[in-house]
């Protein structure tokens, strides 16, 4: 520590600034010229400059308040970080300042990753740096605040009454979970006349009842970063006591009710947190 300066350390395992806005430490220093980059991850700054520079970059601590335009919110709360179970409720509000109201009479039990949760890469920044990021094959569900992606399924149409964007999965669809491939954590439909060599290991499974419906949870998508987790969905549980590899799973009737409830124009988001974290962030994030 140098007199008059503090030390800001961007941990290699986290890249908080880079993840939030695609900003490298060098760019951060360029925007705030009185900062000096040391190596790849450390910069010195005058304390008063930190808040100014972070404000310029649109970065604030735990900056995950539910967007004002959101009218629907899916909330799952687990007992602890290592829990494989959570309770989920859907909420809605009439306006940004209105109170959240439950959309269904009772909350539903859901299952998470077999090893609990880790911080995900959605639209939130971690509020507890002691908890690791989700990485590929860690058996953990991503925690935080997330947008929803497209619904996928085997049927020609989504559940009756659903209006969410839908894609029928066929024999040439893949969701890439190999960090070495260029389309990591993305859906790809290959040309049947020119099937790439990697396709067989990445193809979306057909005929699996658990994957009847796959509603994307947009973790690590903007843009995808290799190795930080892929193929995160809401889908049908395999049983009341069988956790997932990182997805949020539930009974088919509950999943279909949720799919019918969500509306694009209401900008739904998903929140997954352990209870202690939820209670700590409830007010600042604007949660129910």
N, C-alpha and C positions, 0 to 999 in steps of 0.2 A: 504494500500500500504506500502511495506517495502522498505527501501532504497536499491537501487541496484537491485531490483526485480520489475517485473510488474505482474499483475494478469491476467491470461487467464481463462475465464469462458466459459465452454461448456454448453450452455443452455439446460436444460432437454427437451425442446420442439424441439430441433434441432439436437443434436448429430452429429455435422459436421464431426468430425474425424471418428466416428463409422460408419456413413453412407457412407463415402467415401471409406474406406478400411477395415471396420470391426474391427476397433481399439478402444478399451476401453481406458478411461483415465489412468487406471492402466498400460496397455500395453504401452501406450505412455510414461509414466514415466519410465518404464523398459528400453525402447529403448534409452531414454535420461536420464541417471541415476541421473543427477544433478537436475532433476525436482522432486518436491514433490507433491503428490496427496493429496488434502484436501477434505474429504468427497467423494461424487460420481462424482462431476463435475468440481471441481476447482483445478488448479495446479499453482504453482509459478514457474517462470523460469527466467533465466538470458536472457535479450532481444536478445543478439546475438545468443543464443542457439535456439530460436524459429524457425528462418528461417532454421537453420541447421537440426533440428529435423523434421520439416515439409517436407523439401526436401528429407530426408531419407524415409519418409512415402509416398512420392509422392503427397503431398497435397500443393496446392498453392491457394491463394485467387482468387476466380472466375475462377478456373481452368477448363474451359469448351471449350477451343479452339477446333474448328471443327477438327477432326483427319485428318492428312495429306492424309490418304488413301481414304477419302470420295470424291467421284466424283459427288454425287447428294445431294442436300439439299432442304428440304421442309421448307419454312419460312412463319410463320404467325405472323403478327404484329397487335396488338390491340391498340386503343387510350390510354387506361388507365388500371390499375389493375382491376377495377371493371367493365370493359366492357364485354358485352356478344357477341360482334361482333369483327371480325378481317378480315384482307385481307391476302390472301395466294398466294404465288407464288412458283413455283418449279425452282430450279437453278441447273446448271451443270457446270463442269469444266473439262479440259483435263488432268490436272496434279495438284499437290499440290501447285505449285507456280502460276498457271494460274488464270486469272480473272474468276469470276462466271458470267455465262450468263443465262438469263431467258429461260426456256424450253418451255413456252407457251406465246402466243402473249399478253395476258392480265392476270392480277391477278384475283382471284376469291373471292367472299365474303364467309366467313365461320361463323358459330356460335359456341360459346364456352359455358362454364357453365353459368347457370342463375345468378350466383353471381360473375361472373368474373373469376379471376385467383388467384392461390397461388403457391408458389414454389413447383415444383415436384421433385421426386427422380429419376433422370435419370443419365446422365454422367457429369452433371455440379454441381457446388457449388454455392449457392446464392451469389449475389453481393450486396444485400440489406437485412440486417438481420431484418429490421423492418417489412418485409412482412412475414406472417406466412406460414408454410408448409401446403400443401394439406392434408386433413384428410378425412376419409370415411364420405359420406353423407353431405359434406359441400357445394355442388352445385358449386364447382369451378373446372376449368380446370387446370391441372398442367403446370406451366411455366418452361422453361429451355431448355436443349438440350437432345434429346432422340434417342435411337436406335429404329428401327422398328421390330416388331415381325411378326408372321404368319398372313396370310389372311384367314378369315373364311367366309363362306357363305352358302346359301341354295342350290345353283345349284350344279350339279355334277362336273362342271368345273368352273374355274375363268373366268372373261371376256375374250373374244377372243383377243388374242394378249398378254395377261398377262403371265408372267413366274415366278412370285413371289410364294414362297411356299404357298400351299393352303390346307385347310382342309374343307371338306363338313360337316356342322353341322347336326347332326341327333337327334333322340329322346332321346339319352342317354348321351348327352354332357352337361356339366355344366361349368360355370365360377364362382368360389367361391368369393362372396363379403362379407361373414360373417367373421369378424376378429377372431371369436372364433374357427373356423374350421382349421384343419391342412393344408389344401390346399388353404389357402387364396390367392387371386389374381392369381390363376392358373387355366388353363383348365384341366378338368377331364372328361374322358369318363368312365362311370361306367359299371359294368357287369350287363346286363339285368336280369340275374338269381340271382343277389345278390345286389339289389338296396339299398343303405344306406338311413337311415331315413331323412337325410338332403337334399337329392337330389331334391325333388320337389320344394323347395324354392330357389334352386341355379341353376336350369336347364336353359340352353340357350333358349331364346324365339324363337319359330318357327312361321313362317308365318307373321312376322312383316316387312313391306316394309322398315322401317328405318334400319333394320338389314340385309338387302339383302347382303351387304358386310361389314365385320368388319375387318379393318386392325389395328393390335395391335400397340399402342404407348407404348413402354416399360418403363412405370412409375412404380416405386416401385417393381422391379422384381429381383434385384440382391444383396441379396435375398429379397423376400417380407417381409415387416415389418407390423405386424398386426395393422390395424387402420389407416394407412397412404394412403389409397386410392387404389381402384381396378377397373378392367374392363374399362380401358381407351382405346378408339379406335377412328379411323377415321370411320365415318359411314354416311349414307344418312340422310339429315335433314328432320324433320317432317313438315317443312314449312319455309318460308323465315324469319319469325319472332319468331320462337319457339326455344329458346336456349336449351341446353342439361343439363344433370346432372354433366358434367365434360368432355365429349368427344368433339372432333372437328368435326363438321358436315357440310355438303355441298350438293349441288345439285348432283343427281345421275350421271349425265353425266360428271361432273367435277371429282367426285371420281373415276369413271371408267377410265377416262383419266390418272389420277395420278397412279392408280394401274397398268395400262399398261406401264407406263413410268419407274417405279422403277425397278432396276436390282440389284441382290445380289452382283455381282462382282463390282458394283460401290459404294457399302457401303453407302446407303442413311441414312441421319439423319433428325430429325424433330426439328426445333427451334420454340418455341412460347414465345413471350415476349411483354410487353407493349412498346410503341414507345420510351419513355424516356430511358428505360432500354436497348432497342435495340441500340439506338444511342450511349449510354455510352459504350456498350460492343462490338460494331461493329468491331473495329480494333483489340482488344485483342483476341476476339473469332474467327477472320478470317471470318466474315460474309459478304454477298454480299452488 
